[in-house]
């Protein structure tokens, strides 16, 4: 899941070297924190949050295979 979010984020931004993904695991859930450069924040969020919603949907689909719940936060 972490790798999926990282690949998607690096493809979207202008400064892929400043993309940082941190994953905090719990029992049946995990939290993924996505950090990007301030200039690239709008590209990751998208108009009306559509790209952020799409990233969360893909992460949830990857987590469903492992029977976990995932939360993606863009910091």
Protein Blocks (a to p, Z undefined) as FASTA:
>chain_A
ZZmmmmmmmmmmmblmlpccdddddfkbccddddddfklmmmmnogghlmmmmmmmmmmm
mmmmnopacddddZZ
